[in-house]
């Protein structure tokens, strides 16, 4: 176990005074109704968090920034409609934000695996959308590692709704990740897969997020909530997959979290492997085994 008392005596700093952390915030309509004003407020706040993140030597590559919102149905429906597609009403479909490999062969394998995993759960792919991006906004380092950003739209099975649909999407995501584990996390990532929320994130500075994703500046993008995050990378190198928010949360203290919980958390990942077998399904059709592994095996708190 690390002797933090010894660390206190090294150099001019004190380990217990370490307070570097990410920037995180939340904006919401109190009445729960989606509007066009929530996201601009969140992006403005995010752009003012430059002091909570670092910038690479190219002057543009950040530690990562992102925002979680409700699925902007009007924006997606209009876009697909212009291309001859059609989305069901909100709640009747799920939306996946996917980082796909740049290699064409791996990208083909990834898309096929997504289709097969969704079909295993009784869902069908309605269509794909290549997310508009501006590569010129990226720094050199971020551009070299940038994925192909795509969205997949998934039909809801007729016999389920609400939380059960969300649960099915969760299990499908775990199945996709299990099958594509050799591509994770640098060559493929399911950024989000939900019928309620979506995550837009990138290896950029907070001020550049909406410049990189034109969707975020579209007046048709309406949401009742926005969780935004500017990452400050402390114990891991910045990467597209480690940018936040994650699928449900965003945190603001990697170095403090690790220092405070190392004695408790260090055995969690190894112990989680045998405990995965003890997962009990809530019903015979729940397929709880598809949720394994329950905890990421990557050596990062994020």
NORFENVEN-V74471 format. One record per backbone hydrogen bond with DSSP energy under -0.5 kcal/mol. NH is the residue of the N-H (numbers start at 1). CO is the residue of the C=O. E is the energy in kcal/mol with one decimal. If there is no record, write none. Layout:
nh:NH co:CO e:E
nh:NH co:CO e:E
//
This chain:
nh:4 co:2 e:-1.1
nh:6 co:3 e:-0.7
nh:7 co:3 e:-1.2
nh:8 co:4 e:-1.4
nh:9 co:5 e:-0.5
nh:9 co:6 e:-1.3
nh:10 co:7 e:-1.6
nh:11 co:9 e:-0.5
nh:17 co:14 e:-1.8
nh:18 co:15 e:-1.5
nh:23 co:230 e:-2.6
nh:25 co:228 e:-2.0
nh:27 co:226 e:-2.3
nh:29 co:224 e:-2.6
nh:32 co:29 e:-1.5
nh:35 co:223 e:-1.7
nh:41 co:37 e:-1.4
nh:42 co:38 e:-2.2
nh:43 co:39 e:-2.8
nh:44 co:40 e:-2.1
nh:45 co:41 e:-2.2
nh:46 co:42 e:-2.5
nh:47 co:43 e:-2.1
nh:48 co:44 e:-0.7
nh:48 co:45 e:-0.9
nh:49 co:46 e:-1.7
nh:52 co:49 e:-2.1
nh:53 co:50 e:-1.5
nh:56 co:61 e:-3.3
nh:59 co:56 e:-2.1
nh:62 co:60 e:-0.6
nh:63 co:54 e:-0.9
nh:64 co:204 e:-0.9
nh:65 co:202 e:-2.3
nh:66 co:229 e:-2.0
nh:67 co:200 e:-2.5
nh:68 co:227 e:-2.8
nh:69 co:198 e:-2.3
nh:70 co:225 e:-0.6
nh:71 co:196 e:-1.8
nh:73 co:71 e:-1.8
nh:75 co:220 e:-0.5
nh:76 co:72 e:-2.0
nh:77 co:73 e:-3.2
nh:78 co:74 e:-2.2
nh:79 co:75 e:-2.0
nh:80 co:76 e:-2.8
nh:81 co:77 e:-2.2
nh:82 co:78 e:-1.9
nh:83 co:79 e:-0.6
nh:83 co:80 e:-0.8
nh:84 co:81 e:-1.5
nh:85 co:80 e:-3.2
nh:92 co:89 e:-2.2
nh:94 co:154 e:-2.7
nh:95 co:194 e:-3.3
nh:96 co:152 e:-2.9
nh:97 co:192 e:-2.6
nh:98 co:96 e:-0.6
nh:98 co:150 e:-3.2
nh:99 co:189 e:-3.1
nh:100 co:98 e:-0.7
nh:100 co:148 e:-3.3
nh:107 co:103 e:-2.4
nh:108 co:104 e:-2.2
nh:109 co:105 e:-1.9
nh:110 co:106 e:-2.4
nh:111 co:107 e:-2.4
nh:112 co:108 e:-2.1
nh:113 co:109 e:-2.3
nh:114 co:110 e:-2.1
nh:115 co:111 e:-2.2
nh:116 co:112 e:-2.5
nh:117 co:113 e:-2.6
nh:118 co:114 e:-2.2
nh:119 co:115 e:-2.3
nh:120 co:116 e:-1.8
nh:121 co:117 e:-0.7
nh:121 co:118 e:-0.9
nh:122 co:119 e:-1.8
nh:123 co:118 e:-2.5
nh:126 co:124 e:-0.6
nh:126 co:153 e:-3.1
nh:127 co:153 e:-1.1
nh:129 co:151 e:-2.7
nh:131 co:129 e:-0.7
nh:131 co:149 e:-1.5
nh:134 co:212 e:-1.4
nh:135 co:133 e:-0.6
nh:137 co:134 e:-1.8
nh:138 co:135 e:-1.3
nh:143 co:139 e:-2.4
nh:144 co:140 e:-2.0
nh:145 co:141 e:-1.0
nh:146 co:143 e:-0.8
nh:148 co:100 e:-2.5
nh:149 co:147 e:-0.6
nh:150 co:98 e:-2.5
nh:150 co:148 e:-0.6
nh:151 co:129 e:-3.0
nh:152 co:96 e:-2.0
nh:153 co:127 e:-2.6
nh:154 co:94 e:-2.8
nh:155 co:124 e:-2.9
nh:156 co:92 e:-2.0
nh:160 co:157 e:-1.2
nh:164 co:161 e:-1.4
nh:165 co:161 e:-0.6
nh:166 co:162 e:-2.0
nh:167 co:163 e:-2.5
nh:168 co:164 e:-1.9
nh:169 co:165 e:-2.1
nh:170 co:166 e:-2.1
nh:171 co:167 e:-2.5
nh:172 co:168 e:-2.0
nh:173 co:169 e:-2.3
nh:174 co:170 e:-2.2
nh:175 co:171 e:-2.1
nh:176 co:172 e:-2.5
nh:177 co:173 e:-2.6
nh:178 co:174 e:-2.2
nh:179 co:175 e:-2.2
nh:180 co:176 e:-2.0
nh:181 co:178 e:-1.0
nh:183 co:180 e:-2.0
nh:184 co:180 e:-0.8
nh:187 co:183 e:-2.3
nh:188 co:183 e:-0.7
nh:189 co:99 e:-1.9
nh:191 co:97 e:-1.5
nh:191 co:189 e:-1.1
nh:192 co:97 e:-1.5
nh:194 co:95 e:-2.0
nh:198 co:69 e:-2.4
nh:200 co:67 e:-2.6
nh:201 co:199 e:-0.6
nh:202 co:65 e:-2.3
nh:204 co:202 e:-1.9
nh:205 co:60 e:-0.6
nh:208 co:205 e:-1.5
nh:209 co:206 e:-1.2
nh:212 co:208 e:-2.1
nh:213 co:209 e:-2.3
nh:214 co:212 e:-0.7
nh:216 co:213 e:-1.4
nh:217 co:214 e:-1.6
nh:218 co:215 e:-1.6
nh:221 co:218 e:-2.1
nh:222 co:220 e:-1.0
nh:223 co:35 e:-2.2
nh:226 co:27 e:-2.3
nh:227 co:68 e:-2.2
nh:228 co:25 e:-2.2
nh:228 co:226 e:-0.6
nh:229 co:66 e:-2.2
nh:230 co:23 e:-3.0
nh:231 co:64 e:-3.0
nh:231 co:229 e:-0.5
nh:233 co:231 e:-0.5
nh:243 co:239 e:-0.7
nh:243 co:240 e:-0.8
nh:246 co:249 e:-3.0
nh:257 co:253 e:-3.1
nh:258 co:254 e:-2.7
nh:259 co:255 e:-2.1
nh:260 co:256 e:-2.1
nh:261 co:257 e:-1.7
nh:262 co:258 e:-1.5
nh:264 co:261 e:-0.8
nh:265 co:261 e:-3.7
nh:266 co:262 e:-1.9
nh:268 co:265 e:-1.9
nh:269 co:265 e:-0.6
nh:271 co:267 e:-2.1
nh:272 co:268 e:-1.7
nh:273 co:269 e:-0.7
nh:273 co:270 e:-0.9
nh:274 co:270 e:-0.6
nh:275 co:271 e:-1.3
nh:276 co:272 e:-1.2
nh:276 co:273 e:-0.7
nh:277 co:274 e:-1.0
nh:278 co:275 e:-1.7
nh:279 co:276 e:-1.4
nh:286 co:283 e:-2.0
nh:290 co:287 e:-1.8
nh:291 co:288 e:-2.1
nh:292 co:289 e:-1.3
nh:300 co:298 e:-1.8
//
